[in-house]
Amino acid sequence: MTPTPYIGRFAPSPSGPLHLGSLTCALASYFDAKANYGQWLLRMEDIDPPREPAGAAQAIIECLRTHKLHWDGDVLYQSQRSHAYRQALHQLHQKQLTYYCQCTRKRLRALGGQYDGHCRDAGLEHGALRLNIQRAQDSGQPTQVAFEDRLQGLHRQDLTVSGDFVIHRKDGLFAYQLAVIVDDIFQGVNQIVRGDDLLDVTFNQLLLFKLFEYPAPRFCHLPVVLDTRGYKMSKQHGSPGVNLDTPLKNVQTALQQMGFEPPPQLPLEALLIWGTERWQMANPLQ
């Protein structure tokens, strides 16, 4: 049997410039794709305009170019994919797998992240749209979800414990959980390398892959990069963007974050080749 060609992606949200943590993630996904002679796609997850400063998407593109991280094909912008997300919502609605929810933020906070199905049978006609996990289970979809992470091993979760999750927000914006799956399917993604801060949402995503009858990608979740205070690097925690005047130093630092010891004398393009070779040895795709 001919192996399926590798298709990976880097999918940042343009909420600000790439910081060291996000650059490290970009490099890891790039190395994994190149080590497996595959495609490395770039997707801009720009579906939350209130959180996206003007010019942030272009700044990310320029940052990747400055670091010689060249993607395959055209950039996919989620802001241009609303028709696909609406079609996906329609498919789930036709299967009676969605319902509207009007629970307040205060009530949701009190639940501690485990939605109790309060609006599931209320027959509401507007609000946030949730995926009905109980209905999915009744229709034969297993809600005991497990997957083998390439780096972090076997993980399991009972989706009925965390509860029905939002796929279309009350403010009319499409939820990350829905959009990311629709686009992974559209682009044929079969390998995902990303930070382990997204490990918990993988279970919901695996269910959506099943509901859309698409074979789930393999996942590799990397430890997130922490700042000097021990916080995950993020815009929320005030992490600065990488210095575009020092791309070589930035890549060296990112490689060190991955546990490698890069040689100091290599120029940038040669260092990327070195990183790809070391990644291939350290993280073989089996």
N, C-alpha and C positions, 0 to 999 in steps of 0.2 A: 504494500500500500504506500502510495506517495505521501510524504508528510505534508500537512497543511502549512502553507507559507506563513511565516511569522508576521503579524500585524500588531504593533504596539502604538501607544500614543502618549503625549503629554498634554494635559488639559487644565491649564490654569484658569482661575477666575480673576479677571482684571480689576481687582479691588485695590491695586497699588503695584509698585515695581517689584520685580523678583528680589527676594532677600536670599540669604545664604541657604536657608532651609529649602526654599522652592527651587533654587538653582541646583542644589544637591539632588533633589528628586528628578529634575529635568535630566541631569547628567546620568543618573542611574537608569532611567528608562531609555535614554539614548544608547548607553553602553549595552544594555540588554538586547535592544533591537539590532545594533550593529554586530554584536557578538554572535547573533543567530541569523545573520545575513537577511534581516527582515526589513520591513518598512517602519519608519518612525513618523507618525502623524502628529500634527499640531491642531488642537481644537481650543478655541477661545470660549470659555463657559460664561458668556456675557448675558445672562438672563435675569440679572438683578440690578437694574439701572440705578436705584438709590445708593447702592454700595460701590458704584464704579466711577471713579474720577475720570473726567475727560482726558483722553489721550493715554489712558493706562494700558489698553490693549496694544497700541502701537509701541509703547515703551517696552512691553514684554517682548514683542517681536524683535525690536532693535537690540535688546539685551541678549537674546539667543543668537542673533547674527554676530554680535560682538564677540561672543564666546565660541564662534565657529560651529554652533549646533544647528545644522541645516536639516530641515524636515523634508519629508517626501510629499509631493502634491501641493494642493492649495490649503490654506488655513480654513478650517470649518468654524463658522461663527454661529453659536446657538441662537443669537438674536435674529438670525435669518431662517430659523427652523420651526417657527410656531406652527405651521401647517402640519408638520410631522408629529408634533406633540399633541395637537388637537386630535389627529387621527388615532394616536395611541390611546388617548383618553376615551375616544368613541369605542374602540375595540374592547376596552375594559368595561365600559358601561354596557355594551351589548351582552357581555357575559355576566352582568349583574354583580360586578365585583367592586363597585364604588358606591359611596354615599356621601352626602353633605354633612358637614360638622360645623356647629356654631359655638363650640366651647371657647371660653375666654382664655386669654393668656394666664390670668390668675389661676383659673381652674387647672389648666395644663401644668403649670408650675407645681401646684399642690400634688399632682399625680407623680411627680418625680421621674418623668420620662417613660412611664408605662401607661399607655392610653387604655382606658377601661371600656371602650365601646359605647360610651354614653349616648352618642347620637346615631348609633348603627341602625336602630329600628324606628327612628323618630320621623322618617318620611319628609325631611326638610328639602326645600327647593333651592337653597343657595347657601353659600358659606365655603369653607375649605373642603376640598374633595379628598377623601381618604380611601385607601385600598382596604377592602373587606377581607381580612385574613381568614376569618371564620368561614366565609362563603367559599374562599379558595380551598380551604381544607375540606369542606363538604363536597366540593366538586372533584376531589381526588388528589389535590396538590398537597404533598407532604409539607408540613410546617415545621418539622424537625429538620433544620438545615445544617449541613456540615460541608466543610471544604478543607482541602489540604493546601495550606499556604506554602509557597516554595521556600520561604525563609523561616516562617514562624510555626510551621507544622499544622497539626489538625485542630480545627476550631468547630464548635457546635453551638447552636442556639435554637431555642423554641420560640418561634415568632409570635405565638399566641401570648407569650409573657410580655414582650415589649409592646405588642398591640398594633392596631391598624395605623398606618403611617400616611402622611399627607403627600399627595402627588400633584395637587394643584392648589395653590395658596389662596387664602381668602381675598387677598388684594389683586387677584387675577394673574399673578405670575406663576409660571410653571415651576414645580419643585425640582430641585437637583436630582432627587431620587428617580424621577421619571425621565428627565431630559438626558441624563448620562447613559441610561440603558438604551433609549431610542437611538442615540447617536453611536454608541458602541456597536449596535446591531447594523446601523446604516453603513458604518465604516468597516465592518467586518473585523473588528478588534477581537483578538483571541489571546492576547497577553497584556496584563496590566501590572505595571510597577508604580507604586505610589506610597505615601507615608502611612504609618500604622495608626495615625489619628482617624483614618477612614476604615479601619478594620471592622468596627462594629456595624457600619451601614452596609457592609458587604452581604450580610444575610438577607436584608430586604431586597438588595439588588439581585441576588441569586433567585429569589422567588419571582421577580419580574422577568428575568430571563426565561424562566420556565413558562410563565404565563404567555409570553410572546413566542414561545417555542423556538428559542435560539440557544445553542449550546454555550454554556457559560465559559468565559475566558478563564485562564489560569491567573492566579494572583500572586504577587510578591510584595509584601508590605514591609517597608523599611522603617527602622526607628527614626522618629522625627529629630531634627536638629534642635537643640536647646540653646537658649541664650545664657549669659553669665548668671542670671537669676534663677535658672532652672526651668524657665517657662519655654513652651514650644515657640519657636520663631514664627511670628505672624504679624500682620498689620495691626491686629487687635492689641498686641502686646508692644507695639511701637518698634518693631524690628525694621531697621533701615534697609533700603535697597542696596544691592551690591554696587561697588564702585566700578563703573564702566571703563575707567581709565586703567584698571588692573585686572584684565581678564585672566591672564596667566596665573596670577596669585590666587584669584578666586577659584579657579579650577583645582589648583593644588590644595587649597583649604577644603574644598568639597570632597576631594579624594581622601584626604585625611579623615574627614567625618565618616567616610565609608569604611575606614579601617586600613586604608592603603598608605604606603610611604612613597609618594611620588619623587622621582629624581629631580633635583632642582634645576638641572642644566637644560632640560628639554624645552623647545619652543611649543607654543600652544597646540598646533595641529598634531605634532608628534606626541604630545602628552595625551591628547584624546585617543590616539591609537594605542598608546601604552595603557590607558585606563580601560579601553575596550578589551584588550588582551587579558589584563588582570581580572576584570569582571568575569570574563568567560571561564577562567580557571576557578574562580571563587564561587560562582553561581551558575553551574552548568544547567542547561535546560534538559530535563529528562522526560 
